């Protein structure tokens, strides 16, 4: 009697899941499980879903880090630069503060 085990791969499609399928002697079960074989193709599907969740978590963490960096950068910006940026003044990042103040005052008039 043989047992059928499954591993990630593309040689077969079982229940809509691409995998490798192989028959083994039952005495090999423990060693094959340690090698990454599973007893059901559904276990591979769960692995794929978990990998997708981990990828999404990593992407979200990277996005959050980027957002935090933007917030930190905003905290260090001079309030005049922030006002100039919000007012749509070109070159707000590099113009002198006095120049930006003058441009902002012109917009008020």
C-alpha positions as CSV (number, residue, x, y, z in Angstrom):
1,X,0.0,0.0,0.0
2,X,1.3,3.5,-0.8
3,X,0.4,7.0,0.5
4,X,0.0,9.9,-1.8
5,X,1.7,13.2,-0.8
6,X,1.7,16.6,-2.4
7,X,4.2,19.4,-2.8
8,X,4.3,22.8,-4.5
9,X,4.8,22.4,-8.2
10,X,3.2,22.4,-11.6
11,X,3.1,18.8,-12.7
12,X,-0.5,18.2,-11.6
13,X,-3.7,20.1,-10.8
14,X,-5.7,18.6,-7.9
15,X,-8.8,20.4,-6.8
16,X,-7.7,23.5,-8.7
17,X,-4.3,23.6,-7.0
18,X,-1.1,23.1,-8.9
19,X,1.2,20.7,-7.2
20,X,3.5,17.7,-7.5
21,X,1.9,14.4,-6.6
22,X,3.9,11.3,-5.6
23,X,3.3,7.9,-4.0
24,X,5.4,6.8,-1.1
25,X,5.8,3.9,1.2
26,X,3.9,4.6,4.5
27,X,7.2,4.1,6.4
28,X,8.5,7.2,4.6
29,X,5.7,9.5,5.8
30,X,7.5,11.3,8.6
31,X,10.7,12.0,6.6
32,X,8.7,13.2,3.6
33,X,6.6,15.6,5.7
34,X,9.9,17.0,7.0
35,X,11.0,17.5,3.4
36,X,7.9,19.7,2.7
37,X,5.4,17.2,1.4
38,X,1.9,17.4,2.7
39,X,-1.0,15.0,3.0
40,X,-3.6,17.2,1.2
41,X,-3.4,19.6,-1.7
42,X,-5.6,21.9,0.5
43,X,-2.6,22.4,2.8
44,X,-0.7,23.9,-0.2
45,X,-3.6,26.2,-0.9
46,X,-3.4,27.4,2.7
47,X,0.3,28.0,2.4
48,X,-0.2,30.0,-0.8
49,X,-2.9,32.1,1.0
50,X,-0.6,32.6,4.0
51,X,2.2,33.7,1.7
52,X,-0.2,36.2,0.0
53,X,-1.2,37.5,3.4
54,X,2.4,37.9,4.4
55,X,3.2,39.8,1.2
56,X,0.3,42.1,1.8
57,X,1.3,42.7,5.4
58,X,4.9,43.5,4.2
59,X,3.5,45.9,1.5
60,X,1.3,47.6,4.1
61,X,4.1,48.0,6.5
62,X,6.3,49.6,3.8
63,X,3.4,52.0,2.9
64,X,3.0,52.9,6.6
65,X,6.7,53.5,6.9
66,X,6.5,55.9,3.9
67,X,3.6,57.7,5.4
68,X,5.4,58.0,8.7
69,X,8.4,59.4,7.0
70,X,6.3,62.0,5.2
71,X,4.7,63.0,8.5
72,X,8.1,63.3,10.2
73,X,9.4,65.4,7.3
74,X,6.4,67.7,7.6
75,X,7.1,68.2,11.3
76,X,10.6,69.5,10.4
77,X,9.4,71.9,7.6
78,X,9.2,75.6,8.3
79,X,5.6,76.7,8.6
80,X,6.2,79.3,5.9
81,X,7.2,76.5,3.5
82,X,4.1,74.5,4.4
83,X,1.9,77.5,3.7
84,X,3.7,78.1,0.4
85,X,3.3,74.5,-0.6
86,X,-0.4,74.5,0.3
87,X,-0.8,77.8,-1.6
88,X,0.7,76.2,-4.7
89,X,3.8,78.4,-4.9
90,X,6.3,76.9,-7.3
91,X,9.8,76.2,-5.8
92,X,8.5,76.3,-2.2
93,X,11.1,73.7,-1.4
94,X,14.1,75.8,-2.4
95,X,13.1,79.5,-2.3
96,X,14.2,81.6,0.7
97,X,11.8,82.0,3.5
98,X,11.6,85.8,3.0
99,X,10.8,85.3,-0.6
100,X,8.0,82.8,0.3
101,X,6.7,85.2,2.9
102,X,6.5,88.0,0.3
103,X,4.8,85.7,-2.2
104,X,2.2,84.6,0.4
105,X,1.6,88.2,1.4
106,X,1.0,89.1,-2.3
107,X,-1.6,86.3,-2.5
108,X,-3.4,87.8,0.5
109,X,-3.8,91.2,-1.2
